[in-house]
């Protein structure tokens, strides 16, 4: 009798443990291999789990974190995300132990202040980004444009703590500031018509951390009373997300009421004259420029990837704004774009491979990896 009870107890324990392991199927739409595939799905795929990161393992033996995020702030996980390599057949099994929190390395970080009050930052193991909102040095316009802190391959790790006391404008072994910002649109600065948010007393904004690694980190920025001539007043909510092993910000803009016509919504990248590489393709959903800026170590690449069906027209912003701009339809749900930063010494793309890199990202944007049970 004792032996039978012991056996029953072992069976119950094994069954309970199995119930805590969820099996997911991850795949690429084209069936091919995809390195560092970003896989996003509803958190309900993991069952009723608390927000956090959990231990995952692939059929090929890779150990990966699987992150469940509470993006709407109601205390419940609503979206899961993982980044992993898909094999040559484009599909793998992913086992997630929902009873085992991730204890490995972090690859993404978000902060609402860093080095300076109200200077928000995002960081991955490939690239760091700083947001000019309320904080803007040297009388720069705080127009929600991004700066870039680039890393060489031997420094591919989170680096915000290391950078606290480093002169990142000079060459250093941690991360280098590779973009002249000034009053320009820098990387991904938004516009409505000729108006920019946050500049002077034009609008107010608030910023909160959406999620904070290990796979994905994000900020939510809300803009109120953005006054855009000839008389429009808009509110905007932006979600900025970065992912492990990647060099771009996934930006989602919700503008109400939606602007149109001459006051269309736009995103820009700073002009770099004369560029080593420039491309603009409405059909592919790409805008990019790469070249050498005065006083910057190495060449810098700036890119936007967007949905072609959102395209309205191209623009060039002159004067302080100094940017190539793509105008996009901002209605019918969030307007999404990837804001790409590249440094020729960063191990991701050079001037010769920059266009191919943007096209690869555009293909991923258009056809993301799938995840399900």
C-alpha positions as CSV (number, residue, x, y, z in Angstrom):
1,X,0.0,0.0,0.0
2,X,2.8,2.4,0.9
3,X,4.6,1.7,-2.3
4,X,1.4,2.3,-4.3
5,X,0.8,5.6,-2.6
6,X,4.4,6.7,-3.3
7,X,3.9,5.8,-7.0
8,X,0.7,7.8,-7.1
9,X,2.5,10.8,-5.5
10,X,5.3,10.6,-8.1
11,X,2.7,10.5,-10.9
12,X,0.9,13.6,-9.6
13,X,4.2,15.4,-9.2
14,X,5.2,14.6,-12.8
15,X,1.8,15.6,-14.2
16,X,2.0,18.9,-12.3
17,X,5.5,19.6,-13.6
18,X,4.4,18.8,-17.2
19,X,1.5,21.2,-16.9
20,X,3.9,24.0,-16.1
21,X,5.8,23.4,-19.4
22,X,4.2,24.9,-22.5
23,X,5.1,23.8,-26.0
24,X,5.1,26.4,-28.7
25,X,5.8,26.2,-32.4
26,X,7.8,29.1,-33.9
27,X,8.3,29.6,-37.6
28,X,9.3,31.9,-40.4
29,X,6.7,32.7,-43.1
30,X,9.0,31.8,-46.0
31,X,10.2,28.6,-44.4
32,X,13.8,29.7,-44.4
33,X,16.4,30.1,-41.7
34,X,16.2,33.4,-39.8
35,X,18.8,34.5,-37.3
36,X,17.6,36.4,-34.2
37,X,13.9,36.1,-35.2
38,X,11.6,38.3,-33.2
39,X,8.6,36.2,-32.2
40,X,5.6,38.0,-30.6
41,X,2.3,36.6,-29.6
42,X,-0.5,36.8,-27.0
43,X,0.6,36.0,-23.5
44,X,-2.3,33.6,-23.2
45,X,-0.2,31.1,-25.2
46,X,1.6,30.5,-21.9
47,X,-1.6,30.1,-19.9
48,X,-2.3,32.3,-16.9
49,X,1.2,33.6,-16.1
50,X,2.3,36.7,-14.2
51,X,4.3,39.4,-16.1
52,X,8.0,38.4,-16.2
53,X,10.6,36.3,-18.0
54,X,10.6,32.5,-18.1
55,X,13.1,29.8,-19.1
56,X,12.8,28.6,-22.7
57,X,14.6,26.0,-24.7
58,X,14.4,25.1,-28.5
59,X,14.6,21.8,-30.2
60,X,18.1,22.7,-31.3
61,X,19.2,23.0,-27.7
62,X,19.3,26.8,-27.4
63,X,18.4,28.3,-24.0
64,X,16.4,31.5,-24.4
65,X,14.3,33.8,-22.3
66,X,10.6,34.1,-23.0
67,X,9.2,37.4,-21.8
68,X,5.6,38.1,-20.8
69,X,4.8,41.8,-20.7
70,X,2.0,43.8,-19.2
71,X,1.8,46.6,-21.8
72,X,-1.5,48.1,-20.9
73,X,-0.7,48.4,-17.2
74,X,-3.6,46.4,-15.8
75,X,-1.3,44.0,-13.9
76,X,-1.9,41.1,-16.2
77,X,0.5,39.8,-18.9
78,X,-0.9,40.5,-22.4
79,X,2.0,39.9,-24.9
80,X,4.9,37.5,-25.0
81,X,8.1,37.9,-26.9
82,X,11.3,35.9,-27.5
83,X,14.2,36.2,-29.9
84,X,15.7,33.1,-31.3
85,X,17.4,31.5,-34.3
86,X,15.1,29.6,-36.6
87,X,16.7,26.7,-38.4
88,X,17.0,26.0,-42.1
89,X,13.5,24.5,-42.3
90,X,12.1,27.7,-40.8
91,X,10.4,26.0,-37.8
92,X,11.3,24.9,-34.3
93,X,9.6,23.8,-31.1
94,X,10.0,26.1,-28.1
95,X,9.5,24.7,-24.6
96,X,8.7,27.2,-21.9
97,X,8.9,26.4,-18.2
98,X,6.4,28.8,-16.7
99,X,7.4,27.8,-13.2
100,X,11.0,28.7,-13.8
101,X,12.0,32.4,-14.0
102,X,14.8,33.3,-16.4
103,X,18.1,33.7,-14.5
104,X,20.4,34.2,-17.5
105,X,21.7,37.4,-19.1
106,X,19.6,40.5,-19.8
107,X,19.8,41.9,-23.4
108,X,17.4,45.0,-23.2
109,X,17.1,47.9,-20.8
110,X,14.8,51.0,-20.5
111,X,15.1,54.0,-18.3
112,X,13.2,57.3,-18.1
113,X,16.3,59.1,-16.8
114,X,20.0,58.5,-17.4
115,X,22.9,60.8,-16.7
116,X,20.5,63.8,-17.0
117,X,17.1,64.3,-15.5
118,X,14.3,63.3,-17.9
119,X,16.7,61.9,-20.6
120,X,15.1,58.6,-21.5
121,X,17.1,55.8,-22.9
122,X,16.8,52.4,-24.5
123,X,19.6,49.9,-24.7
124,X,20.2,46.5,-26.2
125,X,23.3,44.4,-26.5
126,X,23.9,45.8,-29.9
127,X,23.0,49.5,-29.7
128,X,21.9,52.3,-27.3
129,X,19.5,55.1,-28.0
130,X,18.8,58.4,-26.1
131,X,15.5,60.4,-26.5
132,X,15.4,64.2,-26.6
133,X,12.1,65.0,-24.9
134,X,12.1,67.4,-22.0
135,X,15.8,67.1,-21.6
136,X,17.7,68.8,-24.4
137,X,21.3,70.0,-23.9
138,X,22.9,73.2,-25.3
139,X,19.5,74.6,-26.1
140,X,18.6,71.8,-28.6
141,X,15.0,71.4,-29.4
142,X,13.5,68.5,-27.5
143,X,11.5,67.1,-30.4
144,X,11.4,63.3,-29.6
145,X,14.3,62.6,-31.8
146,X,16.8,59.8,-31.0
147,X,20.5,59.8,-30.5
148,X,22.6,56.7,-31.0
149,X,25.3,55.0,-28.9
150,X,27.0,52.3,-31.0
151,X,29.1,49.3,-29.8
152,X,31.8,47.3,-31.4
153,X,31.2,43.5,-31.4
154,X,33.6,42.9,-28.5
155,X,31.3,45.3,-26.5
156,X,28.0,43.6,-27.3
157,X,26.4,43.9,-23.9
158,X,24.1,46.2,-22.0
159,X,26.2,49.3,-21.3
160,X,24.2,52.1,-19.6
161,X,25.9,51.6,-16.2
162,X,29.4,51.5,-17.8
163,X,28.6,54.7,-19.8
164,X,27.6,56.7,-16.8
165,X,31.1,58.2,-16.3
166,X,32.6,57.8,-19.8
167,X,33.0,60.5,-22.4
168,X,31.0,58.8,-25.1
169,X,31.8,61.5,-27.7
170,X,35.4,60.2,-27.7
171,X,36.4,56.7,-28.8
172,X,36.1,54.3,-26.0
173,X,35.7,50.5,-25.5
174,X,32.0,50.6,-24.3
175,X,29.8,52.7,-26.7
176,X,30.4,55.8,-28.9
177,X,27.9,58.6,-29.7
178,X,27.7,58.3,-33.5
179,X,25.1,60.9,-34.4
180,X,25.1,64.7,-34.5
181,X,21.7,65.6,-33.2
182,X,21.5,69.4,-32.7
183,X,18.0,70.6,-33.6
184,X,17.6,68.1,-36.4
185,X,15.1,65.3,-36.6
186,X,18.1,63.0,-35.9
187,X,16.7,59.4,-35.9
188,X,12.9,59.1,-36.2
189,X,11.9,62.6,-35.1
190,X,8.1,63.1,-35.8
191,X,6.4,66.0,-37.4
192,X,2.9,67.1,-38.3
193,X,3.1,69.5,-41.2
194,X,6.1,71.6,-40.2
195,X,5.4,71.4,-36.5
196,X,7.3,69.2,-34.0
197,X,6.2,68.0,-30.6
198,X,7.8,69.2,-27.3
199,X,9.6,72.1,-29.0
200,X,9.3,75.2,-26.7
201,X,5.8,75.3,-25.1
202,X,4.2,73.6,-28.1
203,X,3.1,70.5,-26.1
204,X,3.5,68.6,-22.9
205,X,4.7,65.0,-22.6
206,X,5.1,62.2,-20.1
207,X,7.2,59.0,-20.3
208,X,6.9,55.7,-18.5
209,X,8.7,52.3,-18.8
210,X,6.6,49.8,-20.6
211,X,8.8,46.8,-20.1
212,X,12.4,46.2,-19.1
213,X,14.1,43.1,-20.5
214,X,15.6,40.6,-20.7
215,X,14.2,40.2,-24.3
216,X,12.5,43.5,-24.9
217,X,12.5,46.9,-23.3
218,X,10.2,49.8,-24.0
219,X,9.0,53.3,-23.2
220,X,5.6,54.8,-23.7
221,X,5.5,58.5,-24.4
222,X,2.3,60.5,-24.3
223,X,2.1,63.9,-25.9
224,X,-0.8,66.3,-25.1
225,X,-1.9,69.5,-27.0
226,X,0.5,69.3,-29.9
227,X,-0.4,72.5,-31.8
228,X,0.2,72.0,-35.5
229,X,-0.6,75.0,-37.8
230,X,-3.0,75.9,-39.4
231,X,-4.8,75.3,-36.1
232,X,-4.9,71.6,-35.5
233,X,-4.3,70.3,-31.9
234,X,-3.3,66.7,-31.6
235,X,-2.6,64.1,-28.9
236,X,-0.1,61.3,-29.5
237,X,0.8,58.1,-27.8
238,X,4.1,56.4,-28.8
239,X,5.4,53.0,-27.8
240,X,9.1,52.6,-28.4
241,X,10.4,49.0,-28.1
242,X,13.8,47.5,-28.6
243,X,14.7,43.8,-28.8
244,X,17.7,41.6,-27.9
245,X,20.4,41.4,-30.5
246,X,18.9,44.1,-32.7
247,X,19.8,47.7,-33.8
248,X,16.4,49.3,-34.2
249,X,13.5,50.8,-32.3
250,X,10.1,49.5,-33.0
251,X,8.0,52.7,-32.8
252,X,4.2,52.8,-32.9
253,X,2.5,56.2,-33.2
254,X,-1.1,56.8,-32.4
255,X,-2.1,60.4,-33.3
256,X,-5.6,61.8,-32.6
257,X,-7.2,63.3,-34.5
258,X,-5.3,61.9,-37.4
259,X,-3.6,64.7,-39.5
260,X,-3.9,64.8,-43.3
261,X,-3.2,66.8,-46.4
262,X,-0.4,69.4,-46.0
263,X,-0.4,68.7,-42.3
264,X,0.4,65.0,-42.8
265,X,2.3,63.0,-40.2
266,X,6.0,62.5,-40.9
267,X,9.1,60.8,-39.6
268,X,12.7,61.9,-40.5
269,X,16.3,60.9,-40.5
270,X,19.0,63.5,-40.4
271,X,20.7,64.3,-43.8
272,X,24.4,63.3,-44.0
273,X,25.9,65.1,-46.9
274,X,27.4,63.8,-49.1
275,X,26.1,60.3,-48.3
276,X,28.0,57.1,-49.1
277,X,24.6,55.4,-49.4
278,X,21.1,56.7,-49.9
279,X,17.9,54.9,-50.7
280,X,14.2,55.7,-50.6
281,X,11.7,53.2,-51.8
282,X,7.9,53.6,-51.2
283,X,7.3,50.1,-52.7
284,X,9.7,48.5,-50.2
285,X,8.9,50.8,-47.3
286,X,12.5,52.0,-46.8
287,X,14.3,55.4,-46.2
288,X,18.0,55.3,-45.4
289,X,21.2,57.3,-45.5
290,X,24.7,56.4,-44.4
291,X,27.8,58.6,-44.4
292,X,30.5,60.4,-42.5
293,X,29.5,63.3,-40.2
294,X,32.0,65.9,-39.2
295,X,33.7,65.0,-35.8
296,X,32.0,61.6,-35.6
297,X,34.1,58.4,-35.4
298,X,33.2,56.3,-38.4
299,X,30.3,56.4,-40.7
300,X,26.7,56.4,-39.4
301,X,23.6,54.8,-41.0
302,X,20.1,56.0,-40.3
303,X,17.1,54.2,-41.6
304,X,13.3,54.0,-41.4
305,X,11.3,50.9,-42.3
306,X,7.5,51.4,-42.7
307,X,4.4,49.8,-44.2
308,X,4.2,50.7,-47.9
309,X,0.4,51.1,-47.7
310,X,0.9,53.9,-45.2
311,X,3.1,55.9,-47.6
312,X,2.0,59.4,-48.7
313,X,5.0,61.3,-50.0
314,X,8.6,62.2,-49.5
315,X,9.8,65.5,-48.1
316,X,13.0,67.3,-47.2
317,X,13.1,69.4,-44.0
318,X,15.6,72.2,-44.3
319,X,17.0,74.6,-41.7
320,X,17.5,73.3,-38.2
321,X,15.2,70.3,-38.9
322,X,17.7,69.1,-41.5
323,X,16.2,65.7,-42.5
324,X,14.8,63.5,-45.2
325,X,11.2,62.9,-44.2
326,X,8.6,60.3,-45.2
327,X,4.9,61.3,-44.8
328,X,2.7,58.5,-43.6
329,X,-1.1,57.9,-43.0
330,X,-1.5,58.2,-39.2
331,X,-5.1,57.1,-38.9
332,X,-6.7,53.6,-38.7
333,X,-4.7,52.4,-35.7
334,X,-1.1,53.0,-34.7
335,X,1.4,54.0,-37.5
336,X,4.3,51.7,-37.0
337,X,7.9,52.2,-38.2
338,X,11.3,50.7,-37.3
339,X,14.0,53.4,-36.5
340,X,17.3,51.8,-37.5
341,X,20.8,52.9,-36.3
342,X,24.0,51.5,-37.8
343,X,27.7,52.2,-37.2
344,X,30.3,50.9,-39.7
345,X,32.4,49.5,-36.8
346,X,29.4,47.9,-35.1
347,X,29.5,44.5,-36.8
348,X,26.0,44.8,-38.2
349,X,26.3,46.6,-41.5
350,X,28.8,48.8,-43.4
351,X,28.1,51.4,-46.1
352,X,28.5,48.6,-48.7
353,X,25.9,46.3,-46.9
354,X,23.6,49.0,-45.4
355,X,21.0,48.8,-48.2
356,X,20.8,45.0,-47.9
357,X,20.5,45.3,-44.2
358,X,17.5,47.6,-44.5
359,X,15.9,45.4,-47.1
360,X,16.3,42.4,-44.8
361,X,14.6,44.3,-42.0
362,X,11.8,45.4,-44.3
363,X,11.2,41.8,-45.2
364,X,11.0,40.9,-41.5
365,X,8.7,43.9,-40.9
366,X,6.3,42.8,-43.6
367,X,6.4,39.1,-42.7
368,X,7.2,38.5,-39.0
369,X,8.0,35.2,-37.5
370,X,4.9,33.2,-36.3
371,X,4.4,31.7,-32.8
372,X,1.5,29.5,-31.6
373,X,0.7,26.2,-29.8
